[in-house]
Each structure stands twice: as structure tokens, then as C-alpha cells.
Amino acid sequence: MPVPVVLGVVFTPIEIDAMKAAAKLISDTINAKIALNLNDTERQNLSKVADERFVYVAKSVKEFAVDFPALNGIGYTLPNANNDFETYYDLGTVWTLLSEATERATEVQMVAGHFIFKFATDQYANAIRYIRNRRKFR
């Protein structure tokens, strides 16, 4: 969709408060379970599942671990793996919705910023033109 000529969108204070409350609810819900604050090195050192590895991990936790329990490690139990699998999967669906919402909010904010910056630069150009014209007719 091309950039509109006019944004024409205004959110009511109630709508803004509802969006903020929804975002806060997500953070509060996660923080009530566990509050993580990983630094960059810790994040980089974590194993990543990613889309291409998800099927492998799902088969490992949901099938192989059940069919071949002797292969499971002793330091990290299958119930823990199942809990973390569910958390990973469930938060993935939340993340998808958050990403879509972030993209929508980003685009609307970018277009709004474009128009208000254009307004400000037009205003500045008009002021300069006014000053120059005023000097000509004195």
C-alpha cells in the first residue's frame, strides 16, 4: 500500500491507554513468572532453536525422549524439557502477534512523523519566503 497523502488517524486516550495496558500486561505476566535481564554475551552464548531447528527439537522432546528414555540426560529432565517446549511454543505465538502489532505501530508512527516533519519544514520555508518578500516590498 502506498504512503497516503494524509494519515487521518487519531487514537483516543482510551485506545492509547488500552494499548499500553496490553503491552504492560505481557511484561507483567512474564515478570511474575521470571525476571530475566541477560547481557549481550549471555544472549549470544545461548543455544538458538530458530525455525529450521524447531522440527528437530520438537521430535527430540515430544517423540524420541518418550520412545528412548535411556538416551535422556540426567541433568535436565523430560518434564523440564516439556515445560520449556510449551513455553517456547506459546511465547512464539505471542511473539508473532507482538511483531505484527509492532510493525503496525511502527508504520503508523513513521507516516505520522513524515507528515509532521513535512509540516514543520513547509512552515519554515514559508517563514523564510515571508521574510524575503517583506524585505522586497519595503
C-alpha positions in Angstrom: 0.0 0.0 0.0 1.5 3.4 -1.0 2.1 6.1 1.6 -1.2 8.0 2.0 -1.5 11.8 1.2 -2.9 12.4 4.7 -2.7 10.0 7.6 -6.1 10.8 9.0 -5.7 8.7 12.2 -6.2 9.8 15.7 -6.3 7.4 18.7 -8.5 8.3 21.7 -6.8 8.4 25.1 -8.8 5.3 26.0 -7.4 3.5 22.9 -3.8 4.5 23.8 -4.3 3.5 27.4 -5.7 0.1 26.3 -2.7 -0.5 24.1 -0.3 0.5 26.8 -2.1 -1.7 29.3 -2.0 -4.7 26.9 1.8 -4.3 26.4 2.3 -3.8 30.2 0.2 -6.9 30.9 2.5 -9.0 28.7 5.6 -7.7 30.5 4.0 -8.1 34.0 2.8 -11.6 33.2 6.3 -12.7 32.2 8.0 -10.9 35.0 5.6 -12.5 37.5 7.0 -15.9 36.4 10.6 -15.0 36.0 12.6 -11.8 35.6 15.5 -12.2 33.2 18.0 -9.5 32.3 20.6 -11.1 30.1 23.5 -9.2 28.9 24.7 -9.3 25.3 27.3 -12.0 25.9 24.8 -14.2 27.8 22.3 -13.8 24.9 25.0 -14.7 22.3 26.0 -17.8 24.2 22.5 -19.3 24.4 21.7 -22.1 22.0 19.1 -21.0 19.4 16.2 -23.1 18.2 15.2 -20.9 15.2 12.7 -22.1 12.6 15.0 -24.5 10.8 15.7 -26.3 14.1 12.3 -26.3 15.6 11.1 -29.6 14.0 14.3 -31.4 15.2 13.8 -30.1 18.8 10.1 -30.9 18.8 10.8 -34.5 17.7 13.5 -34.8 20.3 11.3 -33.6 23.2 7.9 -35.0 22.1 8.9 -38.3 20.5 12.5 -39.5 21.0 12.6 -38.6 24.7 9.4 -40.7 25.2 10.4 -43.6 23.0 14.0 -43.8 24.1 14.1 -42.6 27.7 17.6 -44.2 28.3 19.0 -41.5 25.9 17.7 -38.6 28.0 20.3 -36.7 30.1 20.1 -36.8 33.8 20.8 -33.1 34.5 17.8 -31.8 32.7 14.6 -33.9 33.0 11.9 -34.6 30.4 9.3 -32.8 32.4 11.5 -29.7 32.4 12.1 -30.1 28.7 8.3 -30.4 28.1 7.6 -27.3 30.2 10.2 -25.3 28.3 9.0 -26.6 25.0 5.5 -25.4 25.8 6.8 -22.0 27.0 8.9 -21.6 23.8 6.0 -22.6 21.6 3.4 -20.5 23.4 5.6 -17.4 23.6 6.3 -17.9 19.9 2.6 -17.3 19.1 2.6 -14.3 21.4 5.8 -13.0 19.7 4.1 -13.3 16.3 1.2 -11.1 17.5 3.6 -8.7 19.1 5.7 -8.4 15.9 2.6 -7.7 13.9 1.5 -5.1 16.4 5.0 -3.6 16.5 5.1 -3.4 12.7 1.6 -1.7 12.5 2.6 0.8 15.2 6.0 1.5 13.6 4.4 2.2 10.2 1.7 4.5 11.6 4.3 6.3 13.7 6.6 6.6 10.7 3.9 8.1 8.4 2.7 10.4 11.2 6.3 11.5 11.7 6.7 12.1 7.9 3.7 14.4 7.8 4.6 16.4 10.9 8.2 16.8 9.7 6.8 17.9 6.3 4.5 20.3 8.0 7.4 21.8 10.1 9.7 22.1 7.0 6.9 23.7 5.0 6.3 26.1 7.8 10.0 27.0 8.0 10.1 27.5 4.2 7.0 29.7 4.3 8.6 31.8 7.1 11.8 32.3 5.1 9.7 33.2 2.0 7.6 35.7 4.1 10.8 37.3 5.4 12.3 37.6 2.0 9.1 39.0 0.4 8.7 41.5 3.3 12.2 42.8 2.6 11.4 43.2 -1.2 8.4 45.4 -0.6 9.8 47.9 1.9 
